[in-house]
């Protein structure tokens, strides 16, 4: 910045061109366009508890699918569930979501499965979609997922 770089804006790209380097910044909506809730399958990669977020090295990642007809499908990593949902702005209201009761192995899969079920059970969740990331919160616990 001290070398007085040339600044240009072209479409979604802002370019700073200096003597020795060029920096190009792209609008995040162009690089990773916003997704809709019902566009494809969401892969859960982050578990939120209070102010902490963690990822687990799981053999099978939990998956969420929201159909346009209000049907919800959940794969916890070792169990499956299906129910209904409605959306009102940034709030999702889940109907009853019964889950299979298969044993989870290894223990980390069981922990992840229990957390998914805890969040994805009947009641209200807050919803945020930013670019390719979905975050669902039930109070202080939540899940965050990506959609490719």
Secondary structure, DSSP 4 states (H G I P E B T S, - for coil): -TT--EEEEETTEEEEE-SS-EEEEE-HHHHSPPPPTTSSEEEEEEEEETTEEE----SS--EEEE-TTSEEEEE-SS-EEEEEEEEETTEEEE---EE-----SSHHHHHHHHHHHHHSSSEEEEEEEETTEEEEEETTEEEEEE--
